[in-house]
Every structure is written in structure tokens, then in C-alpha cells.
Amino acid sequence: MNEQGYFKAHKRMRAIKGFYSHLSVYCTIIPVIIFVNLKYEPNFHWFWFSTLGWGLGLFCHWMRIFGFNLLGFGQNWEDKKIRQLMEEEVK
């Protein structure tokens, strides 16, 4: 394996690890927020604001790490598109 490939794989591994860290913190803190809300202010469910807001951020993080690849717009798509555009320039 060449050095550039190693650094690219290492960067990808760190991004995946960062997403799973983000997910684990979300899954730990949100139940605490829900518990505190329902214990001390059961008449107003304000936990939805943090759950949905943070969930949206988590979804965006997932899309950046995994989602675009699943939709066909990952790194391979970029590489193919660059090659296609370079070939069109030569013609």
C-alpha cells in the first residue's frame, strides 16, 4: 500500500470514528434530557427541540460520512466525473 493511500484510509477511518462518537454521545445525552424534562417540566415537552435539532446535525454528519456514497455521490463519483471532464477537455 502506498503512503498516499494509507493517509487517505486513515483520514476516512477517523471520520467514521468521529461519526460513531457523535452518535454514542447523542444516544447517551438525549435520554437524560428527556428524563430531566419529563421529571421537572412534564407539561411542556421541550426535549423535542434538542432531540430534533441535534438529530438533524447527526443526520448531516451521517450524510457527509456515508450517505452520499449510498446515493451515488461519493468519492468514486467525484473521481469518475473529474476523469470524464478531463476527457471532454481533450476532445
SVG drawing of the C-alpha trace seen along z (x, -y; Angstrom):
<svg xmlns="http://www.w3.org/2000/svg" viewBox="-49 -24 53 26">
<polyline fill="none" stroke="black" stroke-width="0.4" points="0.0,0.0 1.4,-3.4 1.7,-6.2 -1.0,-8.4 -3.5,-5.5 -2.6,-4.9 -3.2,-8.5 -6.5,-8.6 -7.7,-5.4 -6.6,-6.8 -8.5,-10.0 -11.6,-8.0 -11.2,-5.9 -11.0,-9.0 -14.1,-10.4 -16.1,-7.2 -14.8,-7.0 -15.9,-10.7 -19.4,-9.9 -19.8,-6.9 -18.5,-9.0 -21.1,-11.7 -23.8,-9.0 -22.9,-7.5 -22.9,-10.9 -26.4,-11.6 -27.7,-8.2 -26.4,-8.9 -27.4,-12.5 -30.8,-12.6 -32.4,-10.1 -31.0,-12.2 -32.6,-15.4 -35.9,-13.6 -35.8,-12.4 -35.0,-15.8 -37.7,-17.4 -40.4,-14.9 -39.3,-14.9 -39.2,-18.7 -41.5,-20.1 -43.9,-17.4 -46.4,-19.9 -44.1,-21.3 -42.1,-18.8 -39.1,-21.0 -36.8,-17.9 -38.1,-17.8 -36.1,-20.9 -32.8,-19.4 -33.7,-15.9 -34.7,-17.1 -32.0,-19.8 -29.2,-17.6 -30.7,-14.7 -30.6,-16.9 -26.9,-17.7 -26.3,-13.9 -28.1,-13.2 -26.0,-15.8 -22.9,-14.2 -24.1,-10.7 -24.7,-12.1 -21.2,-13.5 -19.6,-10.2 -21.9,-7.5 -24.9,-9.0 -23.6,-10.5 -21.8,-7.2 -25.1,-5.4 -26.8,-7.9 -24.0,-7.5 -22.3,-10.8 -19.2,-9.6 -15.5,-9.9 -15.7,-7.4 -18.4,-9.6 -16.1,-12.6 -13.1,-10.7 -15.2,-9.5 -16.6,-12.9 -13.2,-14.5 -11.9,-11.9 -14.9,-12.5 -14.5,-16.3 -10.8,-16.0 -11.5,-13.7 -14.1,-16.2 -11.4,-19.0 -9.0,-16.9 -11.6,-16.5"/>
</svg>
